[in-house]
Amino acid sequence: MSFLITRRAILASAPMAALIAKAGLAAGFDPEKSTLTAADGHTIPLSTWRARGRRIGIISFSHGAASAPWKYPDMIGAWVGAGYDVVAPLHVDSTDHPQHDKYPGLATWKARIEDMRAVSAHIGGPHIAAGHSYGGLTALVQGGAQAVVPEGVTGSLRDATATCVVAFSPPPPIPGLITAEGYATLETPALVETGTIDIMPGGTPDSWHGHLAGYDNAAPGGHRYGLVLDGANHYFGGLICDATQPGPIQAAQLKTAIRLSLAFMAEWGTGSQVKGTLDQEVGTKDGFTLTTK
């Protein structure tokens, strides 16, 4: 499981805590199922989780390569419990997609762009673009990062209705996909996350820094945040994306990531006039470091 087909193939607050404990961790509920059709005709199985209580916003969520939306139950459950609808396509790179075998290699990138355009049109208004790994790149591109445009795709890759981006462990610059300069064109506020053991396949122990490229290369002054979680890897020990990953599970780290994502989205994804809450978390705290520019 990983960035594209596999990672190796391409690179290789107290009230909030109570909310997460109640609604996010061990969420056992089924989404609404529907199907969209992409511009090239491939099917887009869609999962929609409805907000519990009053809806305060909508999140489009792009999963990691070879994964599926329902493999993120704690994360999606917490967002739903906090008042967000979560709309998540099943991309063709997923091993669960019925047309998976028809999209080898980087053919999945064009399909992902088409998927998120269809999802955005389906939502029909402002929403938060979120994603993990390959999906983190997908979300950053919705927010204005300029990836390589696949053959057959026309128009801007920027989604004008994406108000902000939450990107968990997006990839570093990858030849043929995105450059550092491409990340520099990010337009929206963004929260970019990684962990101190989120090591690249075959990489050195400090290669986890590469996952912050979307933050490091973004222009300053646009409400961008870089989050580094102590002792977190690409899968939080199997809690997201791929449950077969070896443990130990990193529940405390995931809980922190969820809490800070909710604080970020409350400021930049809902039209709230209450700003500055996340800035109070900036610095090195118990288990994480949050920076901003």
C-alpha positions, -999 to +999 in steps of 0.1 A: +000+000+000+012+035-006+016+066-027+007+054-061+004+017-069+029+011-041+052+037-024+082+017-035+071+016-071+069+054-075+097+065-051+095+042-037-084+201+241-105+184+265-139+190+248-123+179+215-107+149+230-141+139+244-157+143+210-131+121+194-134+094+220-172+095+216-175+097+178-143+089+161-124+060+175-141+027+167-168+042+145-190+014+133-214+027+107-221+023+071-220+051+045-245+059+018-234+043-015-238+058-049-219+058-082-206+087-104-192+084-139-159+100-148-152+119-180-135+088-195-164+066-186-149+047-156-172+042-126-166+061-094-181+042-064-189+069-039-192+066-001-209+094+018-210+096+056-235+121+069-227+145+097-240+136+131-261+165+144-259+198+127-237+198+096-210+225+096-191+216+065-183+190+038-151+171+033-140+154+001-116+126+010-091+109-013-077+076+000-041+063-003-030+042-032-045+007-033-067+015-003-104+025+001-124+051+020-137+026+046-102+018+057-100+051+076-128+045+102-114+065+131-105+095+110-137+097+091-157+088+122-143+117+141-149+142+113-185+130+109-190+132+147-177+168+146-204+178+121-189+172+086-203+152+057-175+131+042-177+123+005-151+098-006-146+082-040-131+048-046-102+055-070-092+030-097-059+023-080-078+007-052-076-031-052-113-030-044-122-011-076-138-033-102-117-016-130-085-017-111-066-038-137-074-014-165-053+015-150-017+006-146+009+029-132+004+066-137-028+061-156-043+063-121-033+099-118-055+110-147-083+089-132-079+106-098-081+140-113-113+130-131-127+114-099-122+146-078-137+168-106-168+146-105-170+146-067-166+184-066-195+188-091-215+163-071-209+183-039-218+215-058-202+240-034-174+249-009-157+219+007-125+209+024-101+188+003-085+161+024-065+130+017-038+105+027-006+097+009-015+096-028-047+112-017-028+139+002-012+149-031-046+148-048-060+172-021-030+196-024-035+198-062-072+206-055-058+234-034-036+248-062-004+228-061+005+224-098+012+187-106+021+175-140-010+175-162-017+141-177-023+137-214-060+142-222-067+165-192-076+200-200-082+230-178-069+240-144-063+212-118-072+237-091-106+231-076-120+266-070-145+252-045-119+237-022-115+261+007-086+245+024-065+213+024-057+186+050-030+163+037-018+133+057+017+122+046+017+134+010+047+124-012+078+144-019+085+157-054+083+128-078+096+131-114+067+130-139+041+138-112+050+169-091+080+191-085+090+213-055+081+243-077+047+227-083+040+225-045+050+262-043+018+272-062-005+260-034-032+287-029-053+276+000-047+273+037-033+238+044-023+214+072+004+189+061+012+160+084+039+134+088+056+114+115+091+108+127+090+072+116+071+079+083+102+067+064+103+065+026+107+029+013+144+023+011+150+058+025+172+070+054+159+074+089+153+111+083+136+106+049+102+113+066+110+150+060+101+145+024+064+142+033+065+179+043+073+191+008+038+204+003+043+226+034+080+234+030+077+246-005+044+266-002+047+303-001+046+319+034+017+339+046-011+317+035-020+299+067+000+268+061+008+244+089+033+216+091+026+188+117+052+163+128+040+135+151+065+117+173+066+080+167+040+080+138+045+061+106+026+062+073-002+040+085-004+049+122+006+012+128-022-001+107-051+022+119-055+038+085-051+028+049-039-008+055-049-028+086-024-055+077+006-032+085+026-044+115+020-026+148+022-014+174-008+007+166-003+044+171-036+054+186-024+084+206-007+099+175-038+094+154-059+110+181-036+141+180-037+142+142-075+141+143-078+168+170-055+192+151-072+185+118-105+194+134-091+226+149-077+235+114-109+228+096-130+247+121-110+278+113-104+275+075-131+251+063-163+264+077-164+301+072-160+306+109-149+341+120-131+326+151-095+325+140-063+318+159-072+286+177-047+264+159-020+290+164-022+283+201-009+248+193+022+260+174+054+248+189+068+216+203+042+200+226+037+166+242+041+142+212+041+166+183+056+197+167+034+222+148+049+250+127+032+276+106+041+302+080 
